[in-house]
Amino acid sequence: MKLNPKGILTWAVRILALAGVSVMVFSFTQPWWIGKFGTNEAINIYGWGLRHNLSSFLASYVAGDVTPTNQVALAWGYLGLSAVVALFGAWIRKWWGSILIAISGLGYIAYAYTAVNVVITNRLAVFGIKLEGFSTITNDINVYAQITSSHNLAYIAGGVLVALAIIKAIGSFVFRNND
């Protein structure tokens, strides 16, 4: 049996695209930022929105920040579309399939960056809460905030897809006479 390098590359790209998309979905389901108030109360911000278990006093501060259902659906729709685009790009045999994979990866990196470094940072500044570390807010309430490893996974997933797009593009160039 003769090994077909083009076939091996094709299937490697497809499997790695599926792995990258799986990491995207996993990172999206985990908190990207956590603000802890004491032992049991916390604000969790996911790729799709904000949820909390704060007491009524603290809950009133973030009531307007809880993500509405339509925006949660929009965020999940974006993730789903990104996943489909990446997987579709992995199945397209021509070089431009790599462009679709790259768009998906770069889009997810931009989404994760904007979520934390623009949206969350700006909103926390209103309340005087640091993005990471300890802060003291109204009535001497202490908050410990941190960006989680799931947020870093979003960058990794996007980076894997971008690297994969480059590999696919190079492979398409190398094997161009066979398409």
Contacts in CASP RR format, 6 or more apart in sequence:
PFRMAT RR
TARGET T0000
AUTHOR 0000-0000-0000
METHOD contacts of the structure
MODEL  1
MKLNPKGILTWAVRILALAGVSVMVFSFTQPWWIGKFGTNEAINIYGWGL
RHNLSSFLASYVAGDVTPTNQVALAWGYLGLSAVVALFGAWIRKWWGSIL
IAISGLGYIAYAYTAVNVVITNRLAVFGIKLEGFSTITNDINVYAQITSS
HNLAYIAGGVLVALAIIKAIGSFVFRNND
5 175 0 8 1.000
6 171 0 8 1.000
6 175 0 8 1.000
6 178 0 8 1.000
9 167 0 8 1.000
9 168 0 8 1.000
9 171 0 8 1.000
9 175 0 8 1.000
10 93 0 8 1.000
13 90 0 8 1.000
13 164 0 8 1.000
13 167 0 8 1.000
13 168 0 8 1.000
14 87 0 8 1.000
14 90 0 8 1.000
14 91 0 8 1.000
16 160 0 8 1.000
16 164 0 8 1.000
17 86 0 8 1.000
17 87 0 8 1.000
17 89 0 8 1.000
17 90 0 8 1.000
17 101 0 8 1.000
17 161 0 8 1.000
17 164 0 8 1.000
18 87 0 8 1.000
18 90 0 8 1.000
19 160 0 8 1.000
20 86 0 8 1.000
20 157 0 8 1.000
20 158 0 8 1.000
20 160 0 8 1.000
20 161 0 8 1.000
20 164 0 8 1.000
21 83 0 8 1.000
21 86 0 8 1.000
21 87 0 8 1.000
21 157 0 8 1.000
21 161 0 8 1.000
23 153 0 8 1.000
23 156 0 8 1.000
23 157 0 8 1.000
23 160 0 8 1.000
24 79 0 8 1.000
24 82 0 8 1.000
24 83 0 8 1.000
24 86 0 8 1.000
24 108 0 8 1.000
24 154 0 8 1.000
24 157 0 8 1.000
24 158 0 8 1.000
24 161 0 8 1.000
25 79 0 8 1.000
25 83 0 8 1.000
26 150 0 8 1.000
26 153 0 8 1.000
27 47 0 8 1.000
27 112 0 8 1.000
27 150 0 8 1.000
27 151 0 8 1.000
27 153 0 8 1.000
27 154 0 8 1.000
27 157 0 8 1.000
28 46 0 8 1.000
28 47 0 8 1.000
28 48 0 8 1.000
28 76 0 8 1.000
28 79 0 8 1.000
28 154 0 8 1.000
29 46 0 8 1.000
30 46 0 8 1.000
30 148 0 8 1.000
30 150 0 8 1.000
30 153 0 8 1.000
31 44 0 8 1.000
31 45 0 8 1.000
31 46 0 8 1.000
31 148 0 8 1.000
31 150 0 8 1.000
32 45 0 8 1.000
32 46 0 8 1.000
32 47 0 8 1.000
32 112 0 8 1.000
32 115 0 8 1.000
32 116 0 8 1.000
32 120 0 8 1.000
32 147 0 8 1.000
32 148 0 8 1.000
32 150 0 8 1.000
32 151 0 8 1.000
32 154 0 8 1.000
33 44 0 8 1.000
33 45 0 8 1.000
33 116 0 8 1.000
33 120 0 8 1.000
33 131 0 8 1.000
33 145 0 8 1.000
33 146 0 8 1.000
33 147 0 8 1.000
33 148 0 8 1.000
33 151 0 8 1.000
34 42 0 8 1.000
34 43 0 8 1.000
34 44 0 8 1.000
34 45 0 8 1.000
34 145 0 8 1.000
34 146 0 8 1.000
34 148 0 8 1.000
35 42 0 8 1.000
35 43 0 8 1.000
35 44 0 8 1.000
35 129 0 8 1.000
35 143 0 8 1.000
35 144 0 8 1.000
35 145 0 8 1.000
35 146 0 8 1.000
36 42 0 8 1.000
36 143 0 8 1.000
36 144 0 8 1.000
36 145 0 8 1.000
37 43 0 8 1.000
37 54 0 8 1.000
37 58 0 8 1.000
37 141 0 8 1.000
37 142 0 8 1.000
37 143 0 8 1.000
38 142 0 8 1.000
38 144 0 8 1.000
40 53 0 8 1.000
41 52 0 8 1.000
41 53 0 8 1.000
41 54 0 8 1.000
41 55 0 8 1.000
41 58 0 8 1.000
42 52 0 8 1.000
42 53 0 8 1.000
42 54 0 8 1.000
43 50 0 8 1.000
43 51 0 8 1.000
43 52 0 8 1.000
43 54 0 8 1.000
43 62 0 8 1.000
44 50 0 8 1.000
44 51 0 8 1.000
44 52 0 8 1.000
45 115 0 8 1.000
45 120 0 8 1.000
47 75 0 8 1.000
47 111 0 8 1.000
47 112 0 8 1.000
47 115 0 8 1.000
47 154 0 8 1.000
48 67 0 8 1.000
48 72 0 8 1.000
48 75 0 8 1.000
48 76 0 8 1.000
48 79 0 8 1.000
49 67 0 8 1.000
49 71 0 8 1.000
49 72 0 8 1.000
49 75 0 8 1.000
50 62 0 8 1.000
50 65 0 8 1.000
50 66 0 8 1.000
50 67 0 8 1.000
51 66 0 8 1.000
51 67 0 8 1.000
52 59 0 8 1.000
52 62 0 8 1.000
52 66 0 8 1.000
54 61 0 8 1.000
54 62 0 8 1.000
58 141 0 8 1.000
61 127 0 8 1.000
61 138 0 8 1.000
65 123 0 8 1.000
67 75 0 8 1.000
78 111 0 8 1.000
82 104 0 8 1.000
82 105 0 8 1.000
82 107 0 8 1.000
82 108 0 8 1.000
83 104 0 8 1.000
85 100 0 8 1.000
85 101 0 8 1.000
85 103 0 8 1.000
85 104 0 8 1.000
86 100 0 8 1.000
86 101 0 8 1.000
86 104 0 8 1.000
86 105 0 8 1.000
86 161 0 8 1.000
88 97 0 8 1.000
88 100 0 8 1.000
89 97 0 8 1.000
89 98 0 8 1.000
89 100 0 8 1.000
89 101 0 8 1.000
90 97 0 8 1.000
90 101 0 8 1.000
90 164 0 8 1.000
90 168 0 8 1.000
92 100 0 8 1.000
93 172 0 8 1.000
93 179 0 8 1.000
94 172 0 8 1.000
94 179 0 8 1.000
95 168 0 8 1.000
95 169 0 8 1.000
95 172 0 8 1.000
95 173 0 8 1.000
95 176 0 8 1.000
97 165 0 8 1.000
97 168 0 8 1.000
97 172 0 8 1.000
98 164 0 8 1.000
98 165 0 8 1.000
98 166 0 8 1.000
98 168 0 8 1.000
98 169 0 8 1.000
98 172 0 8 1.000
99 165 0 8 1.000
99 169 0 8 1.000
101 161 0 8 1.000
101 162 0 8 1.000
101 164 0 8 1.000
101 165 0 8 1.000
101 168 0 8 1.000
102 161 0 8 1.000
102 162 0 8 1.000
102 165 0 8 1.000
102 166 0 8 1.000
104 158 0 8 1.000
104 161 0 8 1.000
105 157 0 8 1.000
105 158 0 8 1.000
105 159 0 8 1.000
105 161 0 8 1.000
105 162 0 8 1.000
105 165 0 8 1.000
106 158 0 8 1.000
106 162 0 8 1.000
107 158 0 8 1.000
108 154 0 8 1.000
108 157 0 8 1.000
108 158 0 8 1.000
108 161 0 8 1.000
109 154 0 8 1.000
109 155 0 8 1.000
109 158 0 8 1.000
109 159 0 8 1.000
109 162 0 8 1.000
111 154 0 8 1.000
112 151 0 8 1.000
112 154 0 8 1.000
112 155 0 8 1.000
113 155 0 8 1.000
116 131 0 8 1.000
116 147 0 8 1.000
116 151 0 8 1.000
120 131 0 8 1.000
121 131 0 8 1.000
124 130 0 8 1.000
124 131 0 8 1.000
124 145 0 8 1.000
127 137 0 8 1.000
128 135 0 8 1.000
128 137 0 8 1.000
129 135 0 8 1.000
129 137 0 8 1.000
129 143 0 8 1.000
129 145 0 8 1.000
130 145 0 8 1.000
131 145 0 8 1.000
131 147 0 8 1.000
132 145 0 8 1.000
132 146 0 8 1.000
132 147 0 8 1.000
133 144 0 8 1.000
133 145 0 8 1.000
133 146 0 8 1.000
134 142 0 8 1.000
134 143 0 8 1.000
134 144 0 8 1.000
134 145 0 8 1.000
135 142 0 8 1.000
135 143 0 8 1.000
135 145 0 8 1.000
136 142 0 8 1.000
136 143 0 8 1.000
137 143 0 8 1.000
172 179 0 8 1.000
END
